[in-house]
Amino acid sequence: MKEDEAMIIKNIEEIVRELPVYGYRRVTAVLRHRYGLEVNWKRVYRIMRERKLCMPASHSHKKMFRGVPFATKLKVQDQMSYGV
C-alpha cells in the first residue's frame, strides 16, 4: 500500500468517526477542503466500501407521480343513459 493511500485512509476514517452521517460524496468534499487533497470520488468510494464505512443508500426520493389511473368502466346503467 502506498504512503499516500494510507494517509487518505487515515483521513477518511477520521472524518467518518467525526461525521458518521457523511457519505462518500461529502467525505470527498471534506478531504478536498480541509486537507487540500486532490482525490477522486471513485477512490474515496472504493476505500469506504472496502472498509464498510459507506452510508446505506437513501430512498427518500419517492416517486410522486405513478401515471394516470385507469379509467373506470361505466356501469351498465350509466352506459345506457349515455346511449352507448
C-alpha positions as CSV (number, residue, x, y, z in Angstrom):
1,M,0.0,0.0,0.0
2,K,1.3,3.4,-0.9
3,E,2.0,6.0,1.7
4,D,-0.5,8.5,0.3
5,E,-3.2,5.7,0.2
6,A,-2.5,5.1,3.9
7,M,-2.8,8.8,4.7
8,I,-6.1,9.1,2.7
9,I,-7.5,6.0,4.6
10,K,-6.5,7.6,7.9
11,N,-8.1,10.9,7.0
12,I,-11.3,9.1,5.7
13,E,-11.6,7.1,8.9
14,E,-11.1,10.3,11.0
15,I,-13.8,12.1,9.0
16,V,-16.3,9.2,9.3
17,R,-15.7,9.0,13.1
18,E,-16.3,12.7,13.4
19,L,-19.2,12.9,11.0
20,P,-20.8,9.4,10.7
21,V,-23.7,10.6,8.6
22,Y,-21.5,11.7,5.7
23,G,-21.4,9.6,2.6
24,Y,-18.6,9.3,0.1
25,R,-19.5,12.5,-1.7
26,R,-19.3,14.7,1.4
27,V,-16.2,12.9,2.7
28,T,-14.6,13.7,-0.7
29,A,-15.5,17.3,-0.3
30,V,-14.1,17.4,3.2
31,L,-10.9,15.8,2.1
32,R,-10.5,18.4,-0.6
33,H,-11.4,21.4,1.6
34,R,-9.9,20.5,4.9
35,Y,-6.8,18.6,3.8
36,G,-6.3,20.1,0.4
37,L,-6.1,16.7,-1.3
38,E,-6.9,16.2,-4.9
39,V,-8.7,12.9,-4.5
40,N,-11.1,11.3,-6.9
41,W,-14.6,10.4,-5.5
42,K,-14.3,6.9,-7.0
43,R,-11.2,6.3,-5.0
44,V,-12.9,7.5,-1.8
45,Y,-16.0,5.4,-2.6
46,R,-13.8,2.3,-3.1
47,I,-11.9,2.8,0.2
48,M,-15.1,3.4,2.1
49,R,-16.8,0.4,0.5
50,E,-13.8,-1.9,1.3
51,R,-13.7,-0.7,4.9
52,K,-17.6,-0.8,5.3
53,L,-17.8,2.9,6.0
54,C,-20.4,3.7,3.4
55,M,-23.8,5.0,4.4
56,P,-26.8,2.9,3.4
57,A,-28.5,4.1,0.2
58,S,-31.2,6.7,0.7
59,H,-34.6,6.0,-0.7
60,S,-36.2,9.3,0.3
61,H,-36.9,10.3,-3.3
62,K,-40.2,8.6,-3.6
63,K,-41.9,8.6,-6.9
64,M,-44.6,11.3,-6.7
65,F,-46.4,10.6,-10.0
66,R,-47.2,7.0,-10.8
67,G,-49.0,7.6,-14.0
68,V,-52.6,8.2,-14.9
69,P,-55.1,5.9,-13.1
70,F,-57.0,3.5,-15.2
71,A,-60.3,5.0,-16.4
72,T,-63.0,3.1,-14.7
73,K,-65.6,1.5,-16.9
74,L,-69.0,3.0,-16.7
75,K,-71.7,0.9,-15.1
76,V,-74.1,-0.7,-17.5
77,Q,-76.9,1.6,-16.3
78,D,-74.7,4.7,-17.0
79,Q,-73.8,3.4,-20.4
80,M,-77.5,3.0,-21.3
81,S,-78.3,6.5,-20.2
82,Y,-75.5,7.9,-22.4
83,G,-76.7,5.9,-25.4
84,V,-73.6,3.8,-25.7
